Amino acid sequence: MYGWDDRGHVVGVAVTATSDRAMAPVLGSLAVYPGTFDPFTPGHRDVVARARVMFDQIIVLLAVNADKRPTAAGTARAVRVRDAMSAAWGNVEVDTWTGLRICRC
């Protein structure tokens, strides 16, 4: 399948998002896209590509959850996600967060 290496990691994925409707981001807007992203798929990347033309800043927030058994540590997964992003996407950042979950108190 195009865009994957033998370990299932995203590499060189073509983006399908376009801004042919002349969409402009709302000034000062911020979107947070949380998830475990294990793995970060072409669909995830496509969501970021579409959102980056609608918002001034996008934060892809990689959840580190001790209750799950990810294929790699949070920092390693964050590096994979950053590597999947285009260097030209200056308004997109990737960060990790530990303990992101719904509290049923």
Long-range contacts (C-beta under 8 A, 24 or more apart in sequence): 3-42, 8-39, 9-39, 9-40, 9-80, 10-39, 10-40, 10-41, 10-42, 10-45, 10-80, 10-84, 11-84, 13-42, 13-45, 13-84, 15-45, 15-46, 15-49, 15-86, 16-46, 16-49, 17-46, 17-49, 17-50, 17-53, 19-53, 23-53, 23-54, 25-53, 25-54, 25-55, 25-56, 25-91, 26-54, 26-55, 26-56, 27-56, 28-56, 29-54, 29-55, 29-56, 29-57, 30-55, 30-56, 30-57, 30-58, 30-59, 31-55, 31-57, 31-58, 31-59, 32-58, 32-59, 32-61, 33-58, 33-59, 33-60, 33-61, 34-61, 34-62, 34-63, 34-97, 34-100, 35-61, 35-62, 35-63, 36-62, 36-63, 36-65, 36-68, 36-70, 36-77, 37-62, 37-77, 37-81, 38-68, 38-70, 38-71, 38-72, 38-77, 39-71, 39-80, 40-77, 40-80, 40-81, 40-84, 45-84, 45-85, 48-85, 48-89, 48-92, 49-89, 52-89, 52-91, 52-92, 55-91, 56-91, 57-91, 57-92, 57-93, 58-91, 58-92, 58-93, 59-92, 59-93, 59-94, 59-95, 60-85, 60-92, 60-93, 60-94, 60-95, 61-95, 61-96, 61-97, 61-100, 62-94, 62-95, 62-96, 62-97, 63-96, 63-97, 63-100, 63-101, 64-96, 64-97, 64-98, 64-99, 64-100, 65-100, 65-101, 66-98, 74-98
